[in-house]
Amino acid sequence: MSETSAAVPERGDARGAHLAHNYHPLPVVIASGEGAWVRDVDGRRYLDCLAAYSAVNFGHSNPVLLDAARAQLERITLTSRAFESDMLGPFADRLAALAGKDMVLPMNTGAEAVESAVKIARAWGYRVKGVEPGKANIIVAAGNFHGRTTTIISFSDDPVAHDDFGPYTPGFTTVPYADAAALARAIDDNTVAVLLEPIQGEAGIIVPPADYLPAVREACTANNVLLIADEIQSGLGRTGTTFACDLVGVVPDLYLLGKALGGSIVPVSAVVGDADVLGVLRAGEHGSTFGGNPLAASVGLAVIAMLETGEPQRRARELGERMHQQLHALVGEGVVAVRGVGLWAGIDISPALGTGREVCERLMARGVLAKDTHESTIRLAPPLVVEQADLDWALEQLAAVLRELREARAA
């Protein structure tokens, strides 16, 4: 067997006929990527405007991140937390400093970070706040997306994620998103935490009013309730700031991080908070064999170093401002509404024109990869390394697709 054939598997069925049907991907099979661009198995290039739901914030095959991974691959990749590793301590120190917090709980996936935060909030409620055992309640928002584990989908109002997977986990109260007064009214003596996305991603990039998160922070502080910010999609540069909470000057008690923290190389997530909250965990109560492994910590350190320069955040701000100007110009041209901040946008397509899926399929045919959600919305979230000219080109393709659809409906 040649070196090439050993490295590249046979592609007789590149679209994975034996895969479970838990996704409905666009009909493109990606083989490689660099920066904001990817290539399919036939060599055609596409501009990636999804960035794996913000997991590829720093681009495909980022040389700095690859170098960090390669160097660690040649040393050691896994020890388990039964032993210390020389990369984990520095990773935790730098991530805590980036967030202005004391402690880091390293995990792997975003859903694991959310599940970990639920456990931490409940333990804090019983051990610190004094809630009666078994009575802890967490307030969440309608339209939320925090993952697809059994506990998390128990408080989802998306029927696709929720239905037919019961019985469901109790202990959650849902209130309308962006309604701080309703949230404050829902707080009672058993409330231990409020779990929110600062900007709702899967719901269609829903940006709340600027006074919402500050009001939630005030209500949590006044009632001795933890504020948990799920920044798994919105954090680490996507919104033009390190965290989306920074946009309105709010500091949560716990940050939930993931996706971009792994540099698109390995799954890395974390719960980051102060010692009086995260410190409630005792040895043996929570863990992960792979959480905080040396390879993950090495890549995570390289990601943190990039963010410490402020360059990814600056690019997201500047490119995002131009992107949103161009998108808003399409309102009335087949676009009903545009939402978002930084390099993150939700674009509502007129149902009379077509579905979000149809728009994404036509964009794909023109060399742009995006993703629809909730039938009529498409999301744009290109890597933060995207070039301005390439982003302008992608938006030109969107305008052309909308024009095609308008002409087709008028014929």
Secondary structure, 3 states (H helix, E strand, C coil): CCHHHHHCCCCCCCCCCCCCCCCCCCCCCEEEEEECEEEECCCCEEEECCHHHHCCCCCECCHHHHHHHHHHHCCCCCCCCCCCCCCHHHHHHHHHHHHCCCEEEEECCHHHHHHHHHHHHHHHHHHHHCCCCCCCEEEEECCCCCCCCHHHHHCCCCHHHHCCCCCCCCCEEEECCCCHHHHHHHCCCCEEEEEECCCECCCCCECCCCCHHHHHHHHHHHCCCEEEEECCCCCCCCCCCCCHHHHHCCCCCEEEECHHHHCCCCCCEEEEECHHHHCCCCCCCCCCCCCCCHHHHHHHHHHHHHHHHCHHHHHHHHHHHHHHHHHHCCECCCEEEEEECCCCEEEEECCCCCCHHHHHHHHHHCCEECEEECCCEEEECCCCCCCHHHHHHHHHHHHHHHHHHHHHHHC
